[in-house]
Amino acid sequence: MCPVCQEKFTGIRYNYQNLREILMDKKLAKLGDAYVNFVYSLALTEIYGEPIGARVNSDVLAKALKKAQLRKFLPVRVDRHSQGDAAEALIVYAWLQGAISLQETVKLITAHMGNHVEAFTLLLEEITRRVRE
Amino acid sequence: MCPVCQEKFTGIRYNYQNLREILMDKKLAKLGDAYVNFVYSLALTEIYGEPIGARVNSDVLAKALKKAQLRKFLPVRVDRHSQGDAAEALIVYAWLQGAISLQETVKLITAHMGNHVEAFTLLLEEITRRVRE
């Protein structure tokens, strides 16, 4: 494998015991917010053939989290915004860990862009599979 | 070279005739905003050893643009926010074109993080050299 592709950002001390801890990490969610908006913008850029900068709707991520069977890992009273945060935390965690590349993430979103919820559901499902392995 | 690293996002139709056109592209700046905030967040994450999501101050980018001798490519009356936009447009353009990798960008920022203006000045100088080659 290429040393650059495989290069991980090693500065983070990962102390997550399980999926729930990743999903509930608000700091990871903030980094995830920057990452998800970037890959989403890249996907739109690919589709429209011109540079686009955009933010993913929190509702879209919350719905995707539920469809991907990940809502159950969060406390019952967690609001939709925090559900979106959870999705963002997991998506960037998978990239940081090298479980999925940025290119693959963008391709997956792009391929299902007709339905944003579906695109992020499939991304979360794929990521969950890989992170658990 | 690794096919993944070298893989470019080819959806964009690049019609830029010169550096000025890149710096003045507001759509590219929007995508650049998402990218720059992400790489900046990653640099902070590396330094502090925990996930951080942050936005780069527009003033920092405007000052870096001037120090990197790129201010002269913009009209005289362009405000500081648009100067920041110009820096963001060029930074993401370099990445999209494969002139600099995301990892290298983060490392360069991280290495000079004691002075944010200096960090982005060096990044812009390096990018300008490569884009012009």
HADDOCK unambig.tbl for C-alpha pairs under 7 A between the chains (distance, minus, plus):
assign (segid A and resid 2 and name CA) (segid B and resid 2 and name CA) 5.79 0.50 0.50
assign (segid A and resid 5 and name CA) (segid B and resid 5 and name CA) 6.15 0.50 0.50
assign (segid A and resid 11 and name CA) (segid B and resid 45 and name CA) 6.80 0.50 0.50
assign (segid A and resid 11 and name CA) (segid B and resid 46 and name CA) 4.37 0.50 0.50
assign (segid A and resid 11 and name CA) (segid B and resid 47 and name CA) 6.79 0.50 0.50
assign (segid A and resid 11 and name CA) (segid B and resid 49 and name CA) 4.76 0.50 0.50
assign (segid A and resid 12 and name CA) (segid B and resid 45 and name CA) 6.76 0.50 0.50
assign (segid A and resid 12 and name CA) (segid B and resid 46 and name CA) 6.45 0.50 0.50
assign (segid A and resid 12 and name CA) (segid B and resid 49 and name CA) 4.37 0.50 0.50
assign (segid A and resid 12 and name CA) (segid B and resid 50 and name CA) 4.99 0.50 0.50
assign (segid A and resid 12 and name CA) (segid B and resid 51 and name CA) 6.74 0.50 0.50
assign (segid A and resid 13 and name CA) (segid B and resid 49 and name CA) 6.06 0.50 0.50
assign (segid A and resid 13 and name CA) (segid B and resid 50 and name CA) 6.53 0.50 0.50
assign (segid A and resid 27 and name CA) (segid B and resid 51 and name CA) 5.49 0.50 0.50
assign (segid A and resid 27 and name CA) (segid B and resid 52 and name CA) 5.92 0.50 0.50
assign (segid A and resid 28 and name CA) (segid B and resid 51 and name CA) 5.04 0.50 0.50
assign (segid A and resid 28 and name CA) (segid B and resid 52 and name CA) 6.85 0.50 0.50
assign (segid A and resid 30 and name CA) (segid B and resid 52 and name CA) 6.28 0.50 0.50
assign (segid A and resid 30 and name CA) (segid B and resid 53 and name CA) 4.49 0.50 0.50
assign (segid A and resid 31 and name CA) (segid B and resid 41 and name CA) 6.38 0.50 0.50
assign (segid A and resid 31 and name CA) (segid B and resid 51 and name CA) 5.97 0.50 0.50
assign (segid A and resid 31 and name CA) (segid B and resid 52 and name CA) 5.29 0.50 0.50
assign (segid A and resid 31 and name CA) (segid B and resid 53 and name CA) 4.05 0.50 0.50
assign (segid A and resid 34 and name CA) (segid B and resid 34 and name CA) 6.71 0.50 0.50
assign (segid A and resid 34 and name CA) (segid B and resid 37 and name CA) 6.43 0.50 0.50
assign (segid A and resid 34 and name CA) (segid B and resid 38 and name CA) 5.00 0.50 0.50
assign (segid A and resid 34 and name CA) (segid B and resid 53 and name CA) 6.46 0.50 0.50
assign (segid A and resid 35 and name CA) (segid B and resid 38 and name CA) 5.81 0.50 0.50
assign (segid A and resid 37 and name CA) (segid B and resid 34 and name CA) 6.43 0.50 0.50
assign (segid A and resid 38 and name CA) (segid B and resid 34 and name CA) 5.01 0.50 0.50
assign (segid A and resid 38 and name CA) (segid B and resid 35 and name CA) 5.80 0.50 0.50
assign (segid A and resid 41 and name CA) (segid B and resid 31 and name CA) 6.38 0.50 0.50
assign (segid A and resid 45 and name CA) (segid B and resid 11 and name CA) 6.83 0.50 0.50
assign (segid A and resid 45 and name CA) (segid B and resid 12 and name CA) 6.76 0.50 0.50
assign (segid A and resid 46 and name CA) (segid B and resid 11 and name CA) 4.41 0.50 0.50
assign (segid A and resid 46 and name CA) (segid B and resid 12 and name CA) 6.46 0.50 0.50
assign (segid A and resid 47 and name CA) (segid B and resid 11 and name CA) 6.82 0.50 0.50
assign (segid A and resid 49 and name CA) (segid B and resid 11 and name CA) 4.77 0.50 0.50
assign (segid A and resid 49 and name CA) (segid B and resid 12 and name CA) 4.38 0.50 0.50
assign (segid A and resid 49 and name CA) (segid B and resid 13 and name CA) 6.08 0.50 0.50
assign (segid A and resid 50 and name CA) (segid B and resid 12 and name CA) 4.99 0.50 0.50
assign (segid A and resid 50 and name CA) (segid B and resid 13 and name CA) 6.52 0.50 0.50
assign (segid A and resid 51 and name CA) (segid B and resid 12 and name CA) 6.74 0.50 0.50
assign (segid A and resid 51 and name CA) (segid B and resid 27 and name CA) 5.49 0.50 0.50
assign (segid A and resid 51 and name CA) (segid B and resid 28 and name CA) 5.04 0.50 0.50
assign (segid A and resid 51 and name CA) (segid B and resid 31 and name CA) 5.97 0.50 0.50
assign (segid A and resid 52 and name CA) (segid B and resid 27 and name CA) 5.92 0.50 0.50
assign (segid A and resid 52 and name CA) (segid B and resid 28 and name CA) 6.86 0.50 0.50
assign (segid A and resid 52 and name CA) (segid B and resid 30 and name CA) 6.28 0.50 0.50
assign (segid A and resid 52 and name CA) (segid B and resid 31 and name CA) 5.31 0.50 0.50
assign (segid A and resid 53 and name CA) (segid B and resid 30 and name CA) 4.51 0.50 0.50
assign (segid A and resid 53 and name CA) (segid B and resid 31 and name CA) 4.07 0.50 0.50
assign (segid A and resid 53 and name CA) (segid B and resid 34 and name CA) 6.46 0.50 0.50
